[in-house]
Amino acid sequence: MSQNTLFKNVTVVNEGVRRVADVRISGQRIVKIEPEISASSQDVIIDGQGCYLLPGMIDDQVHFREPGLTHKGDIASESRAAVAGGITSYMEMPNVKPSTTTIAALEHKFSLANKASLANYSFYLGATENNIEQIKALDPKSHCGVKVFMGASTGDLLVEHPQVLDNIFQESPTLIVTHCESSPIIAENLLRITKTGKHIDITDHPIIRDVNACYASSSYAVNLAKKFNSQLHVLHITTARELNLFDTGPIHGKNITAEACVHHLWFSDQDYQRLGNRIKCNPSIKSNNDRLALLNAMNTGQIDIIATDHAPHTLAEKQVDYQSAPAGLPLVENALLSLLDLVSQEYLTIEQVVEKVAHNPAIRYKIAERGYVKEGYFADLVLVNPNRKTQVTDSNAHYKCQWTPFDGHQFEHKIAGTWVNGQQVYDGDQIIEHMNASQRLEFSH
């Protein structure tokens, strides 16, 4: 007979409600949630007394670096770090080598993940100035979206020509997700500082990539979406000013949505002096007032989703002069823990965290039967112990790059276990290898 998992006495957090219950998994699915469920001889019993059972985080923005950049990370290593952090599904970005700009290259990445990923997966197609036919060939039921770099990028992924952008916003059959920073404004800011003769360092990063650079680009994207009635999701909002572009209230029915990332909720420009290039990222981490505005936007609904923008580089690549250092930091393993610390600090509630990292990504991307602790849904779950702490160091990180911006920090909670499609893949200490656990995400468009 098949083995079941029975969680006893867990505090289930789902759809704005906490309740103590028992939860049974059979196969890949949650089959029963009741105040009390009698155990059978086939049950593996998990005593969850005092622990939270949450839907696994759905991270809609990661860079796992495969193919072509696998010295920094790969699908195998980073998906394992993700499940250790309570992330059960992810959507990965196209700026690998070569860039993912054709359907063939996109499907190749799915084949890589099928062999290597421990978490559920999907991948974005990258927009270019000349691949509109590839964008039009996307399948809304099996592809998560098209990524448009509306600002500084590398290779062929920068899209700035107005007619090309019009075509993408008019023709894309899938959700359009955007990185919004204005290249001309960034260049002007850099030139202005250079002319002063100042040695440019990391503290200049939020001045070079400033509020105006973000707002000019994000407002352009929002106007295009309104013009063509497009489905638009603006990634990693970093400024208070940009929040006014987005509607308040629940995510249901919105054509235009916004996201914030965990590092922009945690760090501010006051941390550059201490952490240097470790927190160099694009868009830049900005002022504490911007950080607090983003946190407040969780209450208003102007920010709909929280993600990571996990983007590992080796420490050697980071430990160079500011202008030579790459942008991005590894985050998936500690993202959920950082949000739970913000709960402890009373910036967020745990119900809001679940909404922003699980429910709303499932709604926005129309992910079939995931993102909730519900009977009949896939058992993508994370068990969190609020009575045990997590000490984070570079040396205990699961990332291939072997460092973390949270080095030395002690989080107030511990990830006690992670389940992907009913299979336990992390036990609170060790990764549990189940190569048949993960699935390609499907979308109910």
C-alpha positions, 0 to 999 in steps of 0.5 A, spaced: 500 500 500 502 507 498 505 511 504 501 517 506 504 523 510 499 525 516 501 532 519 498 532 526 496 539 530 499 543 525 497 551 525 495 551 518 495 558 515 491 559 508 487 564 505 488 569 511 486 564 517 490 560 522 487 554 524 490 548 528 488 541 524 491 535 522 493 534 514 493 528 510 497 527 504 496 521 499 501 521 493 502 528 490 495 531 493 493 534 500 487 529 501 484 531 508 484 537 512 480 536 519 481 538 526 483 531 528 484 525 523 486 518 525 492 515 523 493 509 519 499 504 519 500 507 512 501 514 515 508 517 516 506 521 522 509 528 523 508 531 529 507 539 528 505 541 535 507 549 535 509 549 528 506 553 522 504 549 515 504 553 509 503 553 502 510 552 499 513 559 496 512 560 489 518 564 487 516 568 480 523 571 479 530 567 479 536 566 476 539 559 476 545 560 471 544 554 467 546 553 461 553 557 460 554 560 467 554 554 471 560 556 475 556 561 479 550 556 480 546 551 476 539 548 476 541 542 481 544 546 486 540 552 486 533 548 486 536 545 492 537 551 496 530 553 494 527 547 497 531 548 504 528 555 504 521 553 503 520 554 496 517 549 492 516 552 485 520 557 481 520 561 474 527 562 472 530 568 467 532 568 460 539 571 461 543 565 461 549 563 456 546 563 450 540 567 452 533 564 452 530 567 446 527 562 442 522 556 443 527 551 442 532 554 447 526 555 452 524 547 451 532 545 452 531 548 459 525 545 461 529 538 459 535 540 463 530 541 469 526 535 468 533 531 470 536 536 475 530 540 479 528 538 486 523 544 486 517 545 480 519 549 475 518 554 469 522 558 464 521 565 461 522 567 454 527 573 453 524 578 449 529 581 444 528 587 438 527 582 433 524 575 436 516 577 436 515 571 432 518 567 438 514 571 443 507 569 439 509 562 439 509 561 446 503 557 449 500 560 455 498 553 458 505 551 459 510 557 458 510 562 464 511 568 460 516 573 456 521 577 460 522 584 457 528 588 460 526 595 459 533 598 461 540 596 462 541 589 460 547 585 457 547 581 450 541 581 446 536 582 451 535 590 452 529 592 448 528 599 447 525 601 440 518 604 441 515 600 436 518 593 438 515 594 445 508 596 442 509 589 438 510 585 444 505 589 449 500 588 443 502 581 441 504 577 447 499 571 448 502 570 455 504 575 461 509 580 460 514 581 466 519 587 466 525 589 469 524 597 469 530 602 469 531 607 464 538 606 460 539 614 458 538 616 465 543 611 468 548 613 463 546 621 465 547 620 472 554 616 471 556 621 467 555 627 472 558 623 478 564 622 473 565 629 471 566 631 479 572 627 479 570 622 485 572 615 485 565 611 484 564 606 489 558 602 492 555 608 495 553 611 489 549 605 486 543 608 488 544 615 486 546 612 479 540 607 478 536 612 482 528 613 483 528 617 476 531 611 472 526 606 475 520 611 475 521 613 467 521 606 465 516 603 470 511 608 468 512 607 460 511 599 461 504 601 465 502 606 460 503 601 454 499 595 458 494 600 459 494 602 451 494 595 449 490 592 455 496 587 456 497 583 462 503 586 465 507 584 472 512 589 473 518 586 477 522 588 483 519 595 485 524 599 489 521 606 490 515 609 494 514 614 487 513 608 483 507 605 488 503 610 485 502 607 478 499 601 481 492 600 484 490 598 491 486 592 493 486 585 492 490 582 486 483 579 483 481 582 476 488 586 476 491 587 469 497 590 471 501 588 478 507 589 482 512 585 485 517 587 491 523 582 492 526 580 499 532 584 499 529 591 498 524 589 504 530 587 508 536 592 506 537 599 505 542 604 502 545 604 510 547 597 509 552 599 503 558 601 507 557 594 511 556 589 506 559 593 499 558 589 493 555 583 496 548 587 496 550 590 489 543 589 485 539 592 479 535 595 481 539 598 486 537 597 494 535 604 496 533 609 502 530 606 508 524 611 506 523 607 500 523 600 504 518 602 509 514 604 503 514 598 500 512 594 506 506 599 507 504 597 500 503 590 502 497 593 506 494 597 501 495 591 495 499 596 491 505 590 491 501 584 490 507 579 490 514 578 494 519 574 490 527 573 490 530 575 484 536 570 486 542 571 482 548 568 484 555 570 483 562 567 486 565 571 491 571 572 487 567 576 482 564 580 487 570 582 491 573 587 485 572 594 484 564 597 484 564 598 477 567 591 475 562 587 480 556 584 477 549 585 480 545 580 484 545 576 490 543 569 492 537 569 496 532 563 495 535 559 502 533 565 506 528 569 503 522 566 507 526 566 513 527 574 512 520 575 511 518 571 517 523 576 521 519 582 518 513 578 521 516 578 528 518 585 527 511 587 526 512 589 519 508 584 516 503 578 518 504 571 517 497 571 513 500 577 508 506 573 507 503 567 505 498 571 500 504 574 497 509 568 496 504 563 495 496 565 493 498 571 489 503 568 485 498 562 483 493 567 482 497 571 477 500 566 473 494 561 473 498 556 476 493 550 476 492 547 483 498 550 487 499 555 492 494 553 497 493 548 503 487 545 500 484 538 499 485 536 492 491 541 491 498 538 490 502 538 496 507 543 496 508 545 503 513 548 508 513 546 515 516 552 519 518 552 527 517 559 530 521 556 536 527 554 533 532 559 530 537 559 524 544 561 524 546 563 517 553 563 515 557 563 508 559 556 510 552 553 511 549 555 505 547 550 500 548 555 494 554 553 489 557 560 490 557 558 497 556 565 500 550 569 503 548 576 504 545 574 511 552 571 513 552 572 521 545 573 522 540 569 526 533 568 524 527 567 529 524 561 525 527 555 522 524 551 516 523 544 519 521 541 512 519 542 505 514 537 501 514 538 493 508 534 490 507 530 497 515 528 497 519 530 503 525 534 500 528 537 506 528 535 513 530 541 516 537 539 516 539 535 510 536 535 503 532 529 501 533 527 494 527 525 490 528 526 483 521 524 481 518 529 486 518 536 481 514 537 475 513 542 470 508 548 472 502 548 468 497 554 467 490 554 467 489 560 462 
